[in-house]
Amino acid sequence: MSEPVRTRRVGGILEVTMDRPKANAITLEYSQAMGEVFRNFRDDPDMRVAILTGAGEKFFSAGWDLKAAADGASVEGNYGVGGFGGIQELRDLNKPVIAAINGICCGGGFEIALSADLIIAATHATFSLPEIRSGTVADAASIKLPKRIPYHIAMDMLLTGRWLDAEEGHRWGFVNEIVPAEKLMERAWELARLLESGPPLVYAAIKEVVREAEASDFQTMMNRIARKQLRTVDMLYGSEDQLEGARAFAEKRDPIWKGK
């Protein structure tokens, strides 16, 4: 493939690097490739956690490739199994994903980052939704961002396209943690190793409950859980891992999770 998505696997951790100079911008073909990477991650029982970052020190991702669009490339078409960026619409992605923001994170790149479960940012990272200036709509961000941060801040970003630095992103709550640039990947891997050591069935249940709850009310979700209508929750209850957690607590030792 001429536009590589670089991957590195260590144990149950998969590092995914968008490496498409100069801005790690996304085309239809690149999105399809990312979708294949994340589908394989989702379907591999030995994979526990993914880290997503960008190559270089300047860009995480500038989102959709506007230069290609200016040359006539269609913005519509098959983005692949996971939708734009390979992750936004990937069904049943019930494993933790960490976005390590190494620079400019704007447009569709920001929307991809919002699809992760945790966002850590280098001190020089910046965020924006500049679609307003290119005559298009940041559709995924318009759905997600007002639910994640104060409405008026989300609308400010969507309507003006202004830039936020990492400190402001942290203040409004979409950035979990800020670290020096040279420590970014070290911290991402430290966090990934912590998650790798955790209970995968519990993580899966958490992600499904949170995802389903976005379009539901509290009592409806509690009823669905009680009636065993959520696959991952049903798998968790009565699993070997749930019994192991109870035994480990009683025996005052660390649990050994098997994911079954």
C-alpha positions as CSV (number, residue, x, y, z in Angstrom):
1,M,0.0,0.0,0.0
2,S,1.4,3.4,-1.0
3,E,-0.1,5.2,2.0
4,P,0.9,3.0,5.0
5,V,-0.7,2.8,8.3
6,R,2.1,1.7,10.5
7,T,1.5,-0.8,13.3
8,R,3.5,-2.2,16.2
9,R,2.4,-5.0,18.4
10,V,3.8,-5.8,21.8
11,G,1.9,-8.3,23.8
12,G,-1.8,-7.3,23.9
13,I,-1.1,-3.7,22.9
14,L,-1.3,-2.4,19.3
15,E,0.2,0.9,18.4
16,V,-1.3,2.4,15.2
17,T,0.5,5.3,13.6
18,M,-1.0,7.5,10.8
19,D,2.0,8.1,8.6
20,R,1.0,10.1,5.5
21,P,3.2,13.2,5.1
22,K,2.8,16.0,5.5
23,A,-0.3,16.3,7.6
24,N,-1.4,12.6,8.0
25,A,-4.5,13.5,6.1
26,I,-7.2,10.9,5.2
27,T,-8.3,9.7,1.8
28,L,-10.9,7.1,1.1
29,E,-8.2,4.5,0.5
30,Y,-6.4,5.4,3.7
31,S,-9.6,5.3,5.7
32,Q,-10.3,1.8,4.4
33,A,-6.8,0.7,5.4
34,M,-7.3,2.1,8.9
35,G,-10.6,0.3,9.1
36,E,-8.9,-3.0,8.3
37,V,-6.3,-2.4,11.0
38,F,-8.9,-1.7,13.7
39,R,-11.2,-4.5,12.6
40,N,-8.3,-6.9,13.0
41,F,-7.6,-5.4,16.4
42,R,-11.3,-5.8,17.4
43,D,-11.5,-9.4,16.3
44,D,-8.2,-10.6,17.7
45,P,-8.8,-12.2,21.1
46,D,-5.2,-11.6,22.1
47,M,-5.4,-7.9,21.5
48,R,-6.4,-5.8,24.5
49,V,-5.6,-2.1,24.0
50,A,-4.8,0.2,21.0
51,I,-2.8,3.4,20.9
52,L,-3.5,5.7,17.9
53,T,-1.1,8.5,17.1
54,G,0.4,10.4,14.1
55,A,3.9,10.3,12.6
56,G,6.2,13.2,13.2
57,E,5.9,16.1,15.7
58,K,3.7,18.5,13.8
59,F,0.4,16.7,13.0
60,F,-1.7,14.1,14.6
61,S,-4.0,14.4,11.6
62,A,-5.5,17.2,9.6
63,G,-8.5,15.1,8.8
64,W,-9.9,14.8,5.3
65,D,-7.3,15.5,2.5
66,L,-8.5,18.9,1.3
67,K,-5.7,19.1,-1.3
68,A,-7.0,15.8,-2.9
69,A,-10.5,17.2,-2.7
70,A,-9.4,20.4,-4.5
71,D,-8.0,18.2,-7.2
72,G,-11.4,16.6,-7.7
73,A,-11.2,13.6,-5.3
74,S,-14.7,12.8,-4.0
75,V,-15.5,13.4,-0.3
76,E,-18.2,10.7,-0.7
77,G,-17.7,7.0,-1.1
78,N,-16.7,3.9,0.8
79,Y,-14.7,4.9,3.9
80,G,-14.3,1.3,4.8
81,V,-15.6,-1.0,7.5
82,G,-15.1,1.5,10.3
83,G,-16.3,4.7,8.6
84,F,-14.1,7.7,8.3
85,G,-10.7,7.0,9.9
86,G,-11.5,3.4,10.4
87,I,-12.8,3.8,14.0
88,Q,-15.7,6.1,14.2
89,E,-18.4,3.7,13.1
90,L,-16.7,0.3,13.7
91,R,-19.3,-1.9,15.3
92,D,-18.7,-3.6,18.6
93,L,-15.2,-2.1,19.2
94,N,-15.3,-3.1,22.9
95,K,-11.6,-2.6,23.6
96,P,-10.0,0.5,25.0
97,V,-8.4,2.9,22.5
98,I,-6.0,5.7,23.5
99,A,-5.4,8.7,21.3
100,A,-1.9,10.2,21.7
101,I,-2.1,13.6,20.2
102,N,1.4,14.6,19.0
103,G,0.5,17.9,17.3
104,I,-2.2,19.5,15.2
105,C,-5.5,17.7,15.6
106,C,-8.1,19.3,13.4
107,G,-11.2,18.6,11.4
108,G,-11.7,14.9,10.8
109,G,-8.5,14.2,12.7
110,F,-10.2,15.7,15.8
111,E,-13.3,13.6,15.1
112,I,-11.1,10.5,15.0
113,A,-9.5,11.4,18.3
114,L,-13.0,11.9,19.8
115,S,-13.7,8.2,18.9
116,A,-11.0,7.1,21.3
117,D,-11.7,6.4,24.9
118,L,-8.8,8.4,26.4
119,I,-7.0,11.3,24.9
120,I,-3.5,12.4,26.1
121,A,-1.9,15.3,24.4
122,A,1.6,16.7,24.0
123,T,2.0,20.2,25.4
124,H,2.2,21.7,21.9
125,A,-1.0,19.9,20.6
126,T,-3.8,22.1,19.2
127,F,-7.4,21.3,18.3
128,S,-9.8,22.8,15.8
129,L,-12.9,22.2,13.7
130,P,-12.2,24.4,10.7
131,E,-14.8,22.8,8.4
132,I,-16.8,26.0,8.6
133,R,-14.1,27.7,6.5
134,S,-14.1,25.1,3.8
135,G,-17.8,25.0,3.2
136,T,-18.6,21.7,4.9
137,V,-19.9,20.4,8.2
138,A,-18.0,18.5,10.9
139,D,-20.8,16.0,11.1
140,A,-19.4,13.5,13.6
141,A,-18.1,16.3,15.8
142,S,-21.5,18.0,15.6
143,I,-23.0,14.8,17.1
144,K,-20.4,14.0,19.7
145,L,-18.8,17.2,21.0
146,P,-21.9,18.9,22.5
147,K,-22.4,15.7,24.6
148,R,-18.8,15.7,25.8
149,I,-18.1,19.3,26.7
150,P,-20.3,22.4,27.6
151,Y,-22.7,23.1,24.7
152,H,-21.6,26.7,24.2
153,I,-17.9,25.7,23.9
154,A,-18.8,23.0,21.4
155,M,-20.8,25.4,19.4
156,D,-18.0,28.0,19.5
157,M,-15.6,25.4,18.0
158,L,-18.2,24.3,15.4
159,L,-19.4,27.8,14.4
160,T,-16.1,29.7,14.4
161,G,-13.4,27.1,13.8
162,R,-11.2,28.6,16.4
163,W,-8.1,26.8,17.7
164,L,-7.8,25.5,21.3
165,D,-4.5,24.6,22.8
166,A,-4.0,21.5,25.0
167,E,-4.5,23.4,28.2
168,E,-7.9,24.6,27.1
169,G,-8.8,21.1,25.8
170,H,-8.0,19.7,29.2
171,R,-10.0,22.5,30.9
172,W,-13.1,21.6,29.0
173,G,-12.6,17.9,29.5
174,F,-11.9,16.3,26.2
175,V,-8.2,15.9,27.0
176,N,-7.4,13.6,29.9
177,E,-3.8,14.5,30.4
178,I,-1.1,16.7,29.0
179,V,2.6,15.6,28.9
180,P,5.8,17.0,27.3
181,A,6.2,16.0,23.7
182,E,9.2,13.7,24.4
183,K,7.2,11.8,27.0
184,L,4.0,11.4,25.0
185,M,4.4,7.9,23.7
186,E,6.1,6.7,26.9
187,R,3.0,7.8,28.8
188,A,0.7,6.3,26.2
189,W,2.4,2.9,26.6
190,E,2.4,3.2,30.4
191,L,-1.4,3.8,30.3
192,A,-1.8,1.0,27.7
193,R,0.1,-1.5,29.9
194,L,-2.2,-0.6,32.8
195,L,-5.3,-1.3,30.7
196,E,-3.7,-4.4,29.3
197,S,-3.5,-5.8,32.8
198,G,-7.2,-5.2,33.4
199,P,-10.3,-7.4,32.9
200,P,-11.1,-7.4,29.2
201,L,-14.7,-8.7,29.7
202,V,-15.4,-5.8,32.1
203,Y,-13.9,-3.3,29.6
204,A,-16.2,-4.7,26.9
205,A,-19.2,-4.4,29.1
206,I,-18.4,-0.9,30.1
207,K,-18.0,0.2,26.4
208,E,-21.2,-1.4,25.3
209,V,-23.2,0.0,28.2
210,V,-21.8,3.5,27.6
211,R,-22.4,3.3,23.9
212,E,-26.0,2.0,24.2
213,A,-26.8,4.5,26.9
214,E,-26.1,7.5,24.6
215,A,-29.5,6.9,22.9
216,S,-31.4,5.8,25.9
217,D,-32.6,6.8,29.4
218,F,-31.4,5.5,32.7
219,Q,-34.3,3.1,33.5
220,T,-34.4,1.7,30.1
221,M,-30.8,0.8,30.2
222,M,-31.1,-0.7,33.7
223,N,-34.0,-2.8,32.5
224,R,-32.0,-4.0,29.4
225,I,-29.1,-5.0,31.7
226,A,-31.4,-6.9,34.1
227,R,-33.1,-8.7,31.2
228,K,-29.7,-9.8,29.8
229,Q,-30.2,-7.8,26.6
230,L,-26.6,-6.6,26.3
231,R,-24.3,-9.3,25.0
232,T,-21.1,-8.2,26.7
233,V,-22.8,-7.8,30.1
234,D,-24.4,-11.3,29.8
235,M,-21.0,-12.7,28.9
236,L,-19.4,-11.1,31.9
237,Y,-21.9,-12.4,34.5
238,G,-21.1,-16.1,35.2
239,S,-17.7,-15.9,33.4
240,E,-14.4,-17.4,34.6
241,D,-13.1,-13.9,35.0
242,Q,-15.9,-12.8,37.3
243,L,-15.3,-15.8,39.5
244,E,-11.5,-15.1,39.4
245,G,-12.1,-11.5,40.5
246,A,-14.0,-12.6,43.5
247,R,-11.5,-15.3,44.4
248,A,-8.5,-12.9,44.0
249,F,-10.2,-10.4,46.3
250,A,-10.9,-13.0,48.9
251,E,-7.4,-14.4,48.7
252,K,-5.8,-10.9,48.7
253,R,-3.9,-11.4,45.5
254,D,-3.9,-9.9,42.0
255,P,-6.4,-11.5,39.6
256,I,-5.3,-13.4,36.5
257,W,-7.6,-12.4,33.7
258,K,-8.3,-14.8,30.8
259,G,-11.0,-12.9,28.9
260,K,-13.5,-15.8,29.3
